[in-house]
Amino acid sequence: MRGQTYHYDMVLSGWWEASNDAVSLMIVSEQFVEENPELFQNTYATDREMAGVTFSDVVLKNKVKIKGQLEDFARRVGGDPENMEADNFILCSANQC
């Protein structure tokens, strides 16, 4: 991560490694995040590092103007869905199922 290798004594409960080396995920406890905050600073806007990025699913009441509903939600929680350079940028996209 960020060009460095880290070593920890810990119990690893899950690891998913992409077959194409595009992205790998490590799911850790809140305690691990709290004890290692330097690892989870969101620096995506400057270096595209995914550590510290939070993904969320939102369930909407209806399928009308989905992108607009997501952008409204992002604003209500203090995010900026328009300016990718903003510290509080929230990407809003709808999956088509």
Secondary structure, 3 states (H helix, E strand, C coil): CCCCCCCCCCCCCCEEECCCCCCEEECCCHHHHHHCHHHHCCCHHHHCCCCCCCCCCCCCCCCCCHHHHHHHHHHHCCCECCCCCCCCECCCCCCCC
